[in-house]
Amino acid sequence: MGNCNCCRGSNKSVQPVIGEYVCYCNKVTEKDIVNAIDNGCNTVKEVIEMTGAMKNSNCAVNNPKGRCCYPDIVEVFNKYKK
């Protein structure tokens, strides 16, 4: 999960809901994640590295869901990665 401190210590299982952004802190959209997959990313870690998602995150403030975006990134990745 890389640089995201907001993911640590949270065992809550929350159903991801994709809004305007998947990662609000860095304004990463679903389309950005799809483009990363189309450009050769084969893992969630690679998608995060290519898109810049979860860097310098402050999800509790920036994400309307008040939680880490990692589950949403995984949800989008699984939706499009075949």
C-alpha angles and dihedrals in degrees: 000000000000121000100359110115092179092070094059116097095010114121094167115129106216124173107242117240115192115219132168090315133022090207109031095183092063100022095243113167133202087253090056089055092047090050090051090052091047088051094057108278109148100175138044088244091057091048090052091049094047097044099038091234118162096017115138089354128187099175096164087066105028103037113075087215089059093228143089118295094219095099089051092050090051091048092053092043092053091046093058107024109093 
